[in-house]
Structure formats: structure tokens, C-alpha cells
Amino acid sequence: MTSASAHRGEPVSLSAALASFDELWSPRIVTAVNDYDVRVAKVEGEHVWHAHDHTDEFFLVLEGELTIALREPAGERSVVLPRGSVFTVPRGTEHKPSAPTGAAILLLEPTGTLTVGDRHDEIPAHVDTTTGHALDRPPAGE
């Protein structure tokens, strides 16, 4: 049984889930929706340029502010996502999330999707290459 399937049918507090770990760029799976993981992560500094060739990547900023740099056919641009904002990076688009002052985010990705995508630059030591980690326990309360 995966962590996500263990949490199905039970409430999960996102605040408690985020409080249960300290690692940056190391998402935790809080539940699943069909064949997708719902992950939360604490982020600070820069991630790595990467692309997911077969799936979009959905971001929701829970706390702080996230910037996503994008390499698109028309050139490079950045989108700034304040708390409460959502953004979807289209499949195949190279992108690099960053949060200079730190942020907490929620991601929606197909189960098994690597945090560094299918193509990526050299992975710095502070970025966890994972398909998501289980929560230590399913937090329900604050």
C-alpha cells in the first residue's frame, strides 16, 4: 500500500503535513487522485532546469512566493506566483522553480513522476531526486 492510498478516505491537514518535515525540495505525498499524487513541499533557493516530456506540472503556492522561469519557443520568461496562486507548466516546457525567501507549495503530478523531470541540468546537492516521499503519519489536525 502506498502512502497516498493509505491516506485516501481520511482528512489530511496541509499545515500539519508541512510541519512534519524540514527538508527542502523534497515533496511528501499527502493523497492521490486517480493516478495522480498530491504532493506538498517546502522550497527555498533554486531548483534545477528540467522538463517533463509526458505531463503537465501543476503548482499551487500555499505560503510565500514562487517564481518559475520558463524556456519557451518565443524565449525565456518568468512567472511570479504569490500565495494562493496556481500555474500549470505545459508538458515538454523547460522550467526552473525558485523561491529566494522560501515557500510552501502543492504539486499535482502523475504517480511516479520524478521531481527533476525526464530531462534536466546537473542536479545540485540540495535538490532531492524523488517521486515523492511518504508522510511519517497521516496528519489530520493542526
C-alpha positions in Angstrom: 0.0 0.0 0.0 1.5 3.4 -1.0 1.5 6.3 1.4 -1.1 8.1 -0.8 -3.5 5.1 -0.8 -3.1 4.9 3.0 -4.4 8.5 3.3 -7.4 8.1 1.0 -10.7 8.5 2.8 -9.0 10.3 5.7 -8.6 14.1 6.1 -5.1 15.4 5.8 -4.2 18.9 7.2 -1.8 20.5 4.8 -0.4 22.7 7.6 0.3 19.6 9.7 1.8 17.8 6.7 4.2 20.7 6.1 5.1 20.8 9.8 6.0 17.1 9.8 9.3 17.6 7.8 12.1 20.1 7.2 13.8 19.0 4.0 13.7 21.5 1.1 12.8 20.4 -2.5 11.8 17.0 -1.1 8.0 16.6 -1.6 5.7 14.5 0.6 2.7 12.7 -0.9 -0.4 13.7 1.0 -3.0 11.8 -1.0 -3.8 10.6 -4.5 -6.5 11.5 -7.1 -6.9 8.7 -9.7 -3.4 8.2 -11.0 -2.0 11.5 -9.7 -0.1 12.3 -6.5 -0.9 15.4 -4.5 2.4 16.5 -3.0 3.5 19.3 -0.7 7.0 20.6 -0.5 9.0 23.3 1.3 11.2 25.2 -1.2 13.9 27.8 -0.9 16.6 28.9 -3.3 16.7 27.4 -6.8 15.6 24.0 -8.2 17.1 22.8 -11.5 16.2 23.5 -15.1 14.1 20.5 -16.1 11.3 19.3 -18.3 8.6 16.7 -18.0 8.1 15.2 -21.5 4.8 13.5 -21.0 2.9 15.5 -18.4 2.0 19.0 -17.3 3.0 20.1 -13.8 0.5 21.9 -11.6 1.7 24.3 -8.8 -0.3 25.9 -6.0 1.5 28.3 -3.7 0.4 27.7 -0.1 2.9 30.1 1.6 5.4 32.6 0.4 6.1 33.3 -3.2 7.4 31.1 -6.0 9.0 32.1 -9.3 9.1 29.8 -12.3 11.5 30.5 -15.1 10.3 29.1 -18.4 12.2 28.4 -21.7 9.5 28.7 -24.4 9.7 28.9 -28.2 9.3 32.7 -28.0 12.1 32.9 -25.5 12.7 32.8 -21.8 10.3 34.4 -19.2 9.4 34.1 -15.6 6.1 33.9 -13.8 5.8 35.1 -10.2 3.2 33.2 -8.1 2.2 34.8 -4.8 0.4 32.9 -2.1 -2.8 31.4 -3.3 -1.8 31.4 -7.0 -1.8 28.4 -9.3 0.2 27.8 -12.5 0.5 24.9 -14.9 3.8 24.3 -16.7 2.9 22.6 -20.1 4.5 19.3 -20.8 7.8 19.5 -22.5 8.5 23.0 -21.3 11.8 23.5 -19.6 11.3 25.3 -16.3 13.2 26.2 -13.1 11.3 26.9 -9.9 12.8 29.2 -7.3 11.9 30.8 -4.0 14.6 33.2 -2.7 12.8 33.8 0.6 11.2 30.3 0.8 7.7 29.0 0.0 5.4 26.0 0.6 3.8 24.5 -2.5 1.3 21.9 -3.5 2.0 19.9 -6.7 -0.3 17.6 -8.7 1.6 15.1 -10.9 1.1 11.6 -12.2 2.2 9.0 -9.7 5.9 8.1 -10.3 6.8 11.5 -11.8 10.4 12.5 -10.9 10.9 15.9 -9.3 13.7 16.5 -11.8 11.7 15.5 -14.8 12.7 13.5 -17.8 15.5 15.9 -18.9 17.5 18.1 -16.6 20.7 20.1 -15.9 23.2 18.8 -13.4 21.3 18.2 -10.1 22.6 20.2 -7.2 23.1 18.5 -3.8 20.1 20.5 -2.3 17.6 19.1 -4.7 16.1 15.7 -3.9 15.6 13.4 -6.9 12.4 11.5 -5.9 8.9 10.5 -6.9 7.7 11.8 -3.6 8.2 10.6 0.0 5.5 9.2 2.3 4.4 11.3 5.2 5.6 9.9 8.6 1.9 9.8 9.6 -1.3 11.0 8.1 -1.8 14.3 9.9 -5.4 15.2 10.3 -5.4 18.0 12.8 -3.5 21.2 13.3 
